[in-house]
Amino acid sequence: MKTDPSPSPSTQARCGSVAGLWRYPVKSMMGEELNATEVTNYGLLGDRKFAVVDPVTGKVAGAKNPRKWGNFFEFRAAYAEPPHTGGKVSTVRLTLPDGTTVTSDQPDLAQLLSKALGREVTLAEASGEGAAPAATAEEYWPDMEGLDYRDTVVDWELPPGTFFDLAIVHLLTTATIDRLRAEYPQGRFEARRFRPNIVVATGPDEQGFAENDWIGHAVAIGDQVRLRVTGPCPRCVMTTLPQGDLPKDSGILRTAAQHNQVNVGVYADVIAGGTIRRGDPVTLI
């Protein structure tokens, strides 16, 4: 990470404040909401550190292909102890759909996960090394106007050494949620549908897809963390799946496709790490 010089106050524009922080220890499973977290070169510490892998194909399994894997959102993952920079990888506690709790370090984990998913799987840990071979995942595209593909499954490579889709941090504003809700009032638009890392509460004067204007700029969060917003976050079938009390709803994805080129939120890289907390100011710099 490179620490940029502090910009002068005249070049800064307050965007809002941190309203939510989310970490997902196991890719595609439900995660944990946080009050504070460390941010490193690989995003929120411990985020997408693990993934379920098909040992036959070597591909990462997940909610992007629900026809094959069922609903990954019936699984929940949380760290038994909060991870710390430079420390040993914390044990992850996984709750299976039937309520059974297992841990990432128990010897029969693969067997229990395989039984719960109905296919042979293992739990893999991301190396965090950019030189490591890139993992491959698969995604089902529903038959919906506005998507790049329709009614087909495609493969794509994850960033080397990680289990992230395209980038390591996902930001989402409340302005975007409000805009989507206005376009499709019968839909249940909540931040958790989109699995962001950082939810930014914007002011009442901010309307529309606010974070689209952040692309190509840097944002400061609190006193330490600086992120570079690299591009929009294209959404997929995961947003339409049932999740807790949220119903299955293809209108969620269709609305994003019709009104924001299927994007909800933005992706970012880390310029400078540190600690972020709920309530921290978010400033465009």
C-alpha positions in Angstrom: 0.0 0.0 0.0 1.2 3.5 -0.7 0.2 6.4 1.5 -0.8 9.4 -0.6 -0.1 12.9 0.7 -3.0 14.4 2.6 -5.1 16.6 0.3 -5.9 20.1 1.2 -9.4 20.6 2.7 -10.4 22.6 -0.4 -10.0 19.5 -2.6 -12.2 17.3 -0.4 -16.0 16.7 -0.7 -17.9 15.0 2.1 -19.9 12.0 0.6 -21.5 10.7 3.7 -20.6 8.3 6.5 -20.1 4.6 7.1 -23.5 3.1 7.9 -22.5 -0.6 7.6 -19.5 -2.8 7.4 -19.7 -6.4 6.2 -17.2 -9.2 6.0 -17.8 -12.6 4.3 -15.2 -15.2 5.6 -16.4 -17.8 3.1 -17.2 -16.7 -0.5 -20.9 -16.8 -1.3 -22.0 -17.7 2.3 -23.7 -15.2 4.6 -21.2 -13.2 6.5 -21.0 -11.0 9.5 -21.8 -7.3 10.2 -19.0 -5.4 12.0 -18.7 -2.2 14.0 -15.0 -1.8 13.1 -12.4 -3.6 11.0 -8.9 -3.4 9.7 -8.3 -2.8 6.0 -5.3 -4.3 4.3 -4.0 -4.7 0.8 -6.6 -7.5 0.4 -9.5 -5.4 1.6 -11.4 -5.9 4.9 -9.2 -8.2 6.9 -10.5 -11.8 6.6 -13.0 -11.0 3.8 -13.4 -13.9 1.3 -10.4 -15.7 2.9 -12.0 -19.1 2.2 -14.1 -20.7 -0.5 -15.8 -23.9 -1.2 -14.1 -25.8 -4.1 -15.2 -28.6 -6.4 -12.2 -31.0 -6.1 -13.1 -32.7 -9.4 -13.1 -29.5 -11.6 -11.0 -27.3 -9.3 -13.6 -24.5 -9.7 -14.9 -22.3 -6.9 -18.4 -23.2 -6.0 -21.0 -20.5 -5.0 -24.3 -18.7 -5.3 -23.5 -17.4 -8.8 -24.6 -20.8 -10.1 -27.6 -21.7 -8.0 -28.9 -24.3 -10.5 -25.9 -26.4 -9.7 -25.2 -25.5 -6.0 -28.5 -24.6 -4.5 -28.8 -21.6 -2.2 -25.4 -20.8 -0.6 -27.2 -18.2 1.4 -28.5 -20.9 3.7 -25.0 -21.2 5.0 -23.5 -18.6 7.4 -19.8 -18.1 8.2 -18.2 -16.0 11.0 -14.8 -15.9 12.6 -14.7 -17.5 16.1 -12.2 -14.7 17.1 -11.7 -11.5 15.2 -8.7 -11.8 12.8 -5.6 -9.5 13.3 -3.0 -8.3 10.9 0.1 -10.5 11.0 -1.7 -13.1 13.2 -2.5 -16.7 12.5 -5.7 -17.2 10.4 -8.6 -17.3 12.8 -10.9 -20.3 12.9 -14.2 -19.9 11.0 -17.4 -21.1 12.5 -19.9 -22.3 9.8 -23.6 -22.8 10.4 -25.2 -25.3 7.9 -28.8 -25.1 6.7 -30.0 -27.6 9.3 -28.5 -25.5 12.1 -25.4 -27.7 12.6 -22.3 -25.7 13.5 -18.9 -26.8 12.3 -15.5 -25.2 12.2 -12.9 -24.7 9.5 -10.3 -26.7 11.4 -12.2 -29.9 12.2 -11.0 -32.9 10.2 -14.4 -34.0 8.9 -15.4 -30.6 7.6 -15.2 -31.6 3.9 -17.4 -34.5 4.5 -20.0 -32.5 6.3 -20.0 -29.7 3.7 -20.3 -32.3 0.9 -23.3 -33.8 2.6 -25.0 -30.4 3.1 -24.4 -29.4 -0.6 -25.1 -32.8 -2.1 -21.7 -32.8 -4.0 -18.2 -33.5 -3.1 -16.4 -30.3 -2.0 -13.5 -29.0 0.1 -12.8 -25.7 1.8 -9.8 -23.9 0.4 -7.9 -20.9 1.8 -6.8 -18.0 -0.4 -3.0 -17.7 -0.5 -3.0 -13.9 -0.7 -0.1 -14.1 -3.1 -0.6 -12.4 -6.4 1.7 -14.8 -8.1 -0.5 -17.8 -7.2 -2.5 -19.3 -10.0 -5.9 -17.7 -10.5 -8.9 -19.7 -9.3 -11.8 -20.2 -11.7 -15.5 -19.8 -10.9 -18.7 -20.2 -12.8 -21.8 -18.1 -13.1 -25.3 -18.6 -14.4 -26.8 -15.7 -16.4 -30.6 -15.7 -16.3 -32.6 -15.1 -19.5 -33.0 -11.3 -18.9 -32.7 -8.3 -21.2 -29.7 -6.1 -20.5 -27.3 -8.8 -19.4 -24.1 -9.7 -21.3 -25.2 -13.3 -21.6 -28.6 -15.0 -21.4 -29.6 -18.4 -20.0 -26.1 -19.8 -20.0 -23.2 -20.6 -17.6 -19.8 -19.0 -18.1 -16.4 -19.4 -16.4 -14.2 -16.5 -15.3 -10.9 -16.1 -13.4 -10.7 -14.6 -10.0 -7.8 -12.2 -9.2 -4.7 -14.4 -8.5 -4.3 -15.5 -4.9 -7.8 -14.4 -3.9 -11.4 -15.4 -3.9 -12.8 -12.0 -4.9 -14.8 -11.7 -8.1 -13.2 -8.6 -9.7 -11.9 -6.3 -7.0 -11.2 -6.4 -3.2 -13.6 -3.8 -1.8 -17.3 -3.1 -2.7 -18.9 0.2 -1.7 -22.6 0.9 -1.9 -24.5 4.1 -1.1 -27.9 4.5 0.5 -28.7 6.9 -2.4 -28.4 4.0 -4.9 -30.7 1.7 -2.7 -33.2 4.5 -2.5 -33.1 5.1 -6.3 -33.7 1.4 -7.0 -36.5 1.3 -4.5 -38.2 4.2 -6.2 -37.9 2.5 -9.6 -39.4 -0.8 -8.3 -41.4 -0.1 -5.1 -42.6 -3.7 -4.8 -39.1 -5.0 -4.5 -37.3 -5.5 -1.2 -34.1 -3.4 -1.8 -31.8 -3.8 1.1 -28.0 -3.5 1.2 -27.6 -7.1 2.3 -28.9 -8.3 -1.1 -25.9 -6.8 -2.8 -23.2 -8.1 -0.3 -21.2 -4.8 0.0 -18.3 -4.4 2.3 -19.0 -0.7 3.1 -22.4 0.9 3.1 -22.2 4.7 2.9 -25.1 6.7 4.2 -25.5 9.7 1.9 -27.3 12.9 2.7 -30.9 13.7 1.7 -29.7 16.0 -1.1 -27.8 13.1 -2.7 -30.1 11.3 -5.2 -29.5 8.7 -7.8 -26.6 6.4 -8.3 -24.2 8.6 -6.3 -21.1 6.4 -6.3 -21.0 6.3 -10.1 -19.4 9.7 -9.9 -16.6 8.4 -7.6 -15.1 6.2 -10.3 -11.5 7.3 -11.1 -11.3 9.2 -7.8 -10.0 8.3 -4.3 -12.1 8.3 -1.1 -10.9 8.8 2.4 -12.7 6.8 5.2 -11.9 8.0 8.7 -8.4 9.2 9.5 -6.4 6.4 7.9 -8.0 4.4 5.1 -7.8 5.6 1.5 -9.4 3.7 -1.4 -9.2 4.2 -5.2 -12.6 3.6 -6.9 -11.8 1.6 -10.0 -15.1 0.9 -11.6 -18.8 -0.1 -11.3 -19.9 -3.3 -9.7 -21.9 -5.4 -12.2 -24.6 -7.5 -10.5 -25.6 -11.1 -11.1 -28.3 -13.7 -10.3 -27.2 -13.7 -6.6 -29.1 -10.5 -6.0 -32.4 -12.3 -6.9 -32.0 -15.2 -4.6 -33.9 -15.6 -1.3 -31.9 -14.5 1.7 -33.2 -14.8 5.2 -36.6 -13.0 5.1 -35.9 -11.5 1.7 -37.9 -13.3 -1.1 -36.6 -14.5 -4.4 -37.2 -11.7 -6.9 -35.8 -11.4 -10.4 -37.1 -7.8 -10.5 -34.2 -6.8 -8.3 -31.7 -7.6 -11.1 -34.0 -6.4 -13.8 -34.3 -3.0 -12.2 -30.5 -2.6 -12.0 -30.2 -3.6 -15.7 -32.9 -1.2 -16.8 -31.7 1.9 -14.8 -27.9 1.5 -14.2 -26.5 -0.9 -16.8 -26.9 -3.8 -14.2 -24.5 -2.0 -11.8 -25.1 -1.6 -8.1 -22.2 0.1 -6.2 -18.6 0.4 -7.1 -15.3 -1.5 -6.7 -12.2 -0.1 -5.1 -8.6 -0.9 -4.4 -6.7 0.0 -1.3 -4.2 2.9 -1.4 -3.7 3.1 2.4 -4.9 0.7 5.0 -5.9 1.1 8.7 -9.0 0.9 10.8 -12.5 1.9 9.7 -15.5 2.2 12.0 -19.2 2.7 11.6 -19.9 6.4 11.7 -16.6 7.3 10.0 -16.8 10.2 7.5 -16.4 9.3 3.8 -14.8 12.0 1.7 -14.1 12.2 -2.0 -10.5 13.4 -2.5 
